Structure formats: structure tokens, C-alpha cells
Amino acid sequence: MSEERNIDPFSLLILVLSIIAIVTELIGPFAGFYLGSGNYRYSCLDCEYSTGVDIILQYIILILLVIQVIIVLNELLPSKFIPLDVNKYGMFLAILTWIFAVIGLASFGITYGNYEWWPELGFYGIVVGGLLKINNSFFF
């Protein structure tokens, strides 16, 4: 007899959004500000205007997102490669990801508070991916 396993579509959505969050963090800026005279500056993994705090948190967030992808893959695959129930750790990592993104953005905002600044693609990708995982853990 074959054992059927239902795939949770919400977990699949979390996997896709986590991968999108990783990609947006790698290729897109985390935050930006207007320097004046048509000059814009950004915070990203290889930008010179990143603050010490936000660049460190961006790397930590990438690590947390990769771990979240591993946890979701563990739940989606028919034979789990991590025999323990790791969903509760996934929720904790998602909360940490969200908190670190907000702290990183606050650090950028405080540093460049004299300029007009805003969150960018990398921040939004992280927040959406983390928030979705948190909602999945609380409601499902």
C-alpha cells in the first residue's frame, strides 16, 4: 500500500516566498535615501552606505531564511531528513527574521535620519516572508 501525504499549500507558499526573500535580499537594496541633487544611495550587501548594524543583520537574516527553507523542505518532502518536529523552530526563526529586519531598517533610518529615507525591495521581501511563516505557525 502506498502512503499518501497531503502537501500543505501554505507551506509551499512559504517556501516560494522564502526563496523570493533570499533573492530580493541578494539582488535588491535593503533601504535607500536621497542625498540631494538627483543622487540616491542604498544599503545592500555590497553597498558602501550600509550601516554596521544593518549589514550584519542582513547577513544573519539570509542565514535564518536559508534555515527556514530547510525546515519547510523537511515538512514538504515525503521522507523527512530531520526526524524531529522543527515547525516551532521555524516560527521562532521567522519572528527573529522579522525583528532583525525592523532593527536593521531602524539602524539605517537613525544613521541617515537627516535625509529622506525609505525601505526597499530587500526589506519588503524579508518582512513578507517572515510574516507569512509567523501567521502559518499561529493559525494552522
N, C-alpha and C positions, 0 to 999 in steps of 0.2 A: 504494500500500500504506500502511496505517496502522501507525504505530509504537506498539506497546503499551508502556506503562510501568507497572510494578507499584508500587503505593503501599505503602510500609512502614508497617504498622500501629503500630509502635513510634514512628515519627516523628509519626504522627497523635496518639498518646497524649501525646507530649512537647508538641506544640502545644497540646492541650487543657489539660494541667497547667500549662504556662507561662502561658496566659491566666488560668486559675484562680488561679495565684500572683500575677499582677498585680492581679486583682480583690480577692483576700483582703488584699493589702498596701494597696490603696487604701481599702477599706471597714472592714477589721478592725484591731484593735490588734496591735502587734508584740510587746509584753510588758506585764505588769502587776504591780502589787504591792498588798499590803493595808496601808493606812495605819493601820487601827485604828478601832474604834467603827463598824464597818459601812461604812467608806469604802474604795473601791478606786480606784486611779489607774493610768493606762495610758500607754504610749508608742505613738504613731501619728504619721502625717504631720501632723496638726493638733492634737496633744495638748500640753498645757503641761508634762508630766512626761517628755518625751523628753530624753535627754542629747544633747549636741552631736555626739558621735561616732555614736550610733545613728541620729539623724535624717539626718545626711549620708549614712551608709551605706544607709539605706532609699531615699533618692533615687537613689543610684548603682545599687543593686540593681534598681530599677524600670527604669532605662536599660538595664542589662545584660539584663533579662528581655525588653524590647522588641526588643533586638538578637537575642536567641535566637529569638524568634518570627519575625523576618525571615529568619533563617538556616534555620529549619525550613520556612517557607513556600517559600523558594528550593528546598529539596530536594523538596517535595511537588508544586509546580506543574510542568506538563508542559514548559514552556519556562522555563528558569532566567533570572531577571533579574540575577543575579550570576554571571558566567561562570566564576569561579574555584571551586575546591573549598574551601568555607568550613566544612566539618564540624569540622576540627581547631580552628578558632577558636571554634566552638560549645562544644566540650569545655572549652577554656580559660576561656571566659566562664561556663560552668556551675560550674567549680571556683571561680572568683572569686566568683560569687554565693553559693555555699555558705560560703566562708571569710568573706566580708563579713557574712553573716547571723550566723555564730557570733561574730565580733568585735563586732558591734552588740549582740548579746544579752549578751556578756561585759561590755561597757561599761555596759549597763543594770544588770546584776547587781552590778557593783562599786559603781556610784553608789548603788543602793538596797539594798545588802547588809545593812543594819540591819533591813530589813523582810522579810516573806515575799514573795518574787517568783517569777514563772514566765513561760515563753514563751507567747505567744498565737497566734491564728489566722494572723496575718501571717507570723510566723516559720516556722510549720509548712508553710504553703503554699510559701514560698521554698525551704525545705530539701528538700521532696519533689520539687518541680520541678527543682531543680538536681541532686539526686542521681540522678534518673531519666536526665537528659541525660548525666551522667558515666558511668553504667552502660551506656547505649546506645553511647557512644563507645569504651569499653573492650572490650565483649563482642560488638558487632555490627559 
